[in-house]
């Protein structure tokens, strides 16, 4: 059974295989080539500068073949060698401009805080999935014209998500109006939080808390009462107030291809 920190750093290795992800297991690393923000590299277990160089070149080949313009290396507490950050910098990688550091957080008990009067449901139809996708893009600040083209791909995504049953999406509604969404992934030993968002006009009402409670309840019902996540500067304070424990940090280094 993996340690909670291992789940935080390398969750992609602890969920059933997913068709849309296509994780590539290299020598000393795992690469997810089709992430929305570029290829992602986790589980970095390299021996020396030579292995770091070979891994960087392999990831570049994998990412370019997937049509990516960047690869993001997640350097966590278990990553090796100890000076891997320096060797990656020597290969041309730089800290991520927006989120250079993530916190590895876990929760083993019912979240603190009182969930507000928000109707939270698991997404089980394409229409709701599309609605959650749209809220996600709006909260990320994606321009309307770009949102339209991205949403056109949602049908194929939904068919895969619905069939696999690994990633779960949630919608939060007030008086029937969708105001927030969240996602999680079901692993064999816990549930990973994959983000969430609330429409700007509806923020400050505790809806994020309600969505964390909903995902905790799912984890309990599945018999895997543990939540893990990699939190950025905005979500970390909220999650720590809800009782999440910080186990370590993950440095994000970007390789622009």
C-alpha positions as CSV (number, residue, x, y, z in Angstrom):
1,X,0.0,0.0,0.0
2,X,1.5,3.4,-1.0
3,X,2.3,6.0,1.6
4,X,-0.1,9.1,1.5
5,X,2.8,11.2,0.3
6,X,3.3,8.8,-2.6
7,X,-0.3,9.2,-3.5
8,X,0.1,13.0,-3.6
9,X,3.2,13.0,-5.7
10,X,2.5,10.1,-8.1
11,X,-1.3,9.5,-8.1
12,X,-1.3,8.7,-11.8
13,X,0.4,5.4,-10.9
14,X,-2.2,4.5,-8.4
15,X,-5.4,4.6,-10.5
16,X,-6.5,2.1,-13.1
17,X,-5.2,2.8,-16.6
18,X,-7.2,5.5,-18.5
19,X,-7.4,5.6,-22.3
20,X,-7.3,9.4,-22.5
21,X,-4.2,9.6,-20.4
22,X,-1.9,6.9,-21.9
23,X,0.8,7.1,-19.2
24,X,4.2,6.2,-20.5
25,X,6.5,4.5,-18.0
26,X,10.1,5.3,-18.9
27,X,13.4,4.4,-17.1
28,X,13.2,6.4,-13.9
29,X,10.0,8.4,-14.7
30,X,6.3,8.3,-15.6
31,X,5.0,10.7,-18.3
32,X,1.4,11.7,-18.9
33,X,1.7,13.1,-22.5
34,X,-1.8,14.5,-22.9
35,X,-2.3,16.8,-19.9
36,X,-4.3,20.1,-20.7
37,X,-1.3,22.2,-19.5
38,X,1.3,20.1,-21.3
39,X,2.9,16.7,-20.7
40,X,3.4,15.9,-17.0
41,X,6.4,14.0,-15.6
42,X,6.0,12.3,-12.2
43,X,7.7,9.5,-10.2
44,X,11.2,10.9,-11.0
45,X,13.7,8.2,-9.8
46,X,16.9,8.9,-11.7
47,X,20.5,8.1,-10.6
48,X,22.7,10.9,-12.0
49,X,23.2,13.7,-14.5
50,X,23.4,11.2,-17.4
51,X,20.1,9.6,-16.6
52,X,18.5,13.1,-16.1
53,X,19.7,14.1,-19.6
54,X,18.4,10.9,-21.2
55,X,15.1,11.2,-19.5
56,X,14.7,14.8,-20.6
57,X,15.3,13.9,-24.2
58,X,12.9,10.9,-24.0
59,X,10.2,13.1,-22.5
60,X,10.7,15.7,-25.2
61,X,10.2,13.1,-27.9
62,X,7.0,11.8,-26.1
63,X,5.6,15.2,-25.6
64,X,6.2,16.4,-29.2
65,X,4.6,13.3,-30.6
66,X,1.5,14.1,-28.5
67,X,1.5,17.6,-30.0
68,X,2.5,19.4,-26.8
69,X,4.5,22.6,-26.6
70,X,5.8,22.1,-23.1
71,X,6.5,19.4,-20.5
72,X,6.1,20.0,-16.7
73,X,8.3,18.0,-14.4
74,X,6.9,17.4,-10.9
75,X,9.9,17.2,-8.5
76,X,8.7,15.9,-5.1
77,X,10.1,14.7,-1.8
78,X,10.8,11.2,-3.2
79,X,12.4,12.4,-6.5
80,X,16.1,11.5,-7.1
81,X,18.9,12.4,-7.3
82,X,18.9,14.9,-4.5
83,X,20.2,17.6,-6.9
84,X,17.8,16.7,-9.7
85,X,16.4,20.3,-9.8
86,X,19.9,21.6,-10.6
87,X,20.4,19.0,-13.3
88,X,17.0,19.8,-14.9
89,X,17.9,23.5,-14.8
90,X,21.1,22.7,-16.7
91,X,18.9,21.0,-19.3
92,X,17.0,24.3,-19.8
93,X,14.0,23.8,-17.5
94,X,12.7,26.8,-15.5
95,X,10.2,27.1,-12.6
96,X,6.6,27.4,-13.6
97,X,5.6,31.1,-13.8
98,X,2.2,30.7,-12.2
99,X,2.7,27.8,-9.7
100,X,6.3,27.1,-9.1
101,X,5.5,25.2,-5.9
102,X,2.6,22.9,-4.9
103,X,1.8,21.5,-1.5
104,X,1.2,17.8,-1.0
105,X,-1.9,17.7,1.2
106,X,-3.9,14.7,2.7
107,X,-7.0,14.3,4.7
108,X,-7.8,11.3,6.9
109,X,-11.0,12.4,8.6
110,X,-14.2,14.3,8.0
111,X,-13.4,17.8,6.7
112,X,-13.9,20.7,9.1
113,X,-16.3,23.5,8.4
114,X,-20.0,23.4,7.8
115,X,-21.1,22.7,4.2
116,X,-23.5,25.4,3.1
117,X,-26.9,24.8,1.6
118,X,-25.6,23.8,-1.8
119,X,-27.1,21.0,-3.8
120,X,-24.2,18.8,-4.9
121,X,-24.7,16.0,-7.4
122,X,-22.5,13.6,-9.2
123,X,-22.5,14.2,-12.9
124,X,-24.2,11.3,-14.7
125,X,-25.4,12.9,-18.0
126,X,-23.6,14.5,-20.9
127,X,-25.5,17.8,-20.4
128,X,-24.3,18.1,-16.8
129,X,-20.8,17.2,-17.9
130,X,-20.8,19.9,-20.5
131,X,-22.1,22.4,-17.9
132,X,-19.3,21.5,-15.5
133,X,-16.7,21.8,-18.3
134,X,-18.0,25.2,-19.1
135,X,-17.8,26.4,-15.5
136,X,-14.3,25.0,-15.4
137,X,-13.2,27.0,-18.5
138,X,-14.9,30.2,-17.2
139,X,-13.2,30.1,-13.8
140,X,-9.9,29.6,-15.6
141,X,-10.5,32.7,-17.6
142,X,-10.6,31.1,-21.0
143,X,-12.0,33.5,-23.7
144,X,-15.5,32.7,-25.0
145,X,-14.4,31.9,-28.5
146,X,-11.8,29.5,-27.2
147,X,-14.3,27.9,-24.8
148,X,-16.6,27.0,-27.7
149,X,-13.9,25.1,-29.6
150,X,-12.8,23.3,-26.4
151,X,-16.3,22.3,-25.5
152,X,-16.8,20.8,-28.9
153,X,-14.5,17.9,-27.8
154,X,-16.6,17.2,-24.7
155,X,-18.7,14.5,-26.2
156,X,-15.8,12.2,-26.8
157,X,-14.4,13.0,-23.4
158,X,-17.7,12.2,-21.7
159,X,-18.1,8.9,-23.4
160,X,-14.6,7.8,-22.1
161,X,-15.1,9.2,-18.6
162,X,-18.6,7.6,-18.3
163,X,-17.3,4.2,-19.4
164,X,-14.2,4.1,-17.3
165,X,-15.8,5.5,-14.0
166,X,-12.4,6.6,-12.7
167,X,-12.8,10.4,-12.8
168,X,-15.9,11.8,-11.1
169,X,-17.3,15.3,-11.8
170,X,-19.6,17.2,-9.4
171,X,-22.0,20.1,-9.9
172,X,-23.1,22.5,-7.2
173,X,-26.5,24.3,-7.6
174,X,-28.3,27.0,-5.9
175,X,-32.1,27.2,-6.6
176,X,-31.4,25.0,-9.6
177,X,-28.7,27.2,-11.1
178,X,-25.2,25.7,-11.5
179,X,-22.6,27.8,-9.6
180,X,-19.7,25.5,-9.0
181,X,-18.0,22.3,-10.1
182,X,-15.3,19.9,-8.8
183,X,-13.5,16.7,-9.9
184,X,-11.9,13.8,-8.3
185,X,-10.2,10.5,-9.4
186,X,-10.8,7.2,-7.7
187,X,-7.6,5.3,-6.8
188,X,-7.2,2.0,-5.1
189,X,-6.1,3.5,-1.8
190,X,-7.7,7.0,-1.8
191,X,-9.4,9.7,-3.8
192,X,-7.5,12.6,-5.5
193,X,-9.0,16.0,-5.7
194,X,-8.5,17.3,-9.3
195,X,-9.6,20.9,-8.8
196,X,-12.8,22.8,-8.7
197,X,-14.2,26.3,-9.3
198,X,-17.0,28.7,-8.4
199,X,-18.4,31.3,-10.7
200,X,-17.0,34.7,-9.7
201,X,-20.4,36.2,-8.7
202,X,-21.0,33.3,-6.3
203,X,-17.7,33.1,-4.5
204,X,-17.3,33.7,-0.8
205,X,-20.3,31.4,0.1
206,X,-18.4,28.3,1.1
207,X,-19.3,26.3,-2.0
208,X,-15.8,24.9,-2.3
209,X,-16.2,23.5,1.3
210,X,-19.4,21.8,0.2
211,X,-17.6,20.2,-2.7
212,X,-14.8,18.9,-0.5
213,X,-17.3,17.4,1.9
214,X,-19.0,15.7,-1.1
215,X,-15.8,14.1,-2.3
216,X,-14.9,13.0,1.2
217,X,-18.3,11.2,1.5
218,X,-17.6,9.5,-1.8
219,X,-14.2,8.3,-0.5
220,X,-15.8,6.9,2.7
221,X,-18.5,5.1,0.7
222,X,-15.9,3.5,-1.5
223,X,-14.0,2.2,1.5
224,X,-10.9,4.5,0.8
225,X,-11.3,7.3,3.4
226,X,-8.4,9.4,2.3
227,X,-8.2,12.5,0.2
228,X,-5.0,13.7,-1.4
229,X,-4.2,16.6,-3.6
230,X,-1.4,18.9,-4.9
231,X,-2.5,22.4,-3.8
232,X,-1.5,25.8,-5.3
233,X,-1.4,29.1,-3.5
234,X,-5.1,29.7,-3.8
235,X,-6.5,26.4,-2.6
236,X,-3.8,25.5,0.0
237,X,-5.0,27.9,2.8
238,X,-8.6,26.8,2.3
239,X,-7.8,23.1,2.4
240,X,-5.6,23.5,5.5
241,X,-8.4,25.2,7.3
242,X,-10.6,22.2,6.5
243,X,-8.1,19.9,8.2
244,X,-5.8,18.8,5.3
245,X,-2.2,18.0,6.5
246,X,0.8,19.2,4.5
247,X,3.3,16.4,3.9
248,X,5.7,18.0,1.5
249,X,6.2,20.1,-1.6
250,X,6.4,19.6,-5.3
251,X,8.4,21.9,-7.5
252,X,7.1,22.4,-11.0
253,X,9.8,22.9,-13.7
254,X,8.8,23.6,-17.2
255,X,10.5,22.5,-20.4
256,X,9.3,24.6,-23.3
257,X,9.5,22.5,-26.5
